Amino acid sequence: MAFPSGDATFTYQITALDNSVKISANVVLKYPIVSPLIYPELKYFMELVTGKLKEPVILKQKSNP
C-alpha cells in the first residue's frame, strides 16, 4: 500500500515457518516533516494501516493424510 504521492509506503507480510508465524509490518515516510496540506490524506493512509494491523490472523491446522 502506498501514499498517493509516493511519500509513504506500508508493507505487511505474514510468513509461516515450521511451528511459528512471522508477521512483518513496515511504514516508511519519505520526509520527516509533513506539510499540513496533506494531513487529511496522511490521516486516511494511517487509518488504512491501522485497519490492516487490527485484522485477525487466522491459523489453520494442517490435516495429516
Sequence and secondary structure as in RCSB ss.txt:
>XXXX:A:sequence
MAFPSGDATFTYQITALDNSVKISANVVLKYPIVSPLIYPELKYFMELVTGKLKEPVILKQKSNP
>XXXX:A:secstr
 B TTSSEEEEEEEEE SS EEEEEEEEES SS  GGGHHHHHHHHHHHHHHHHS          
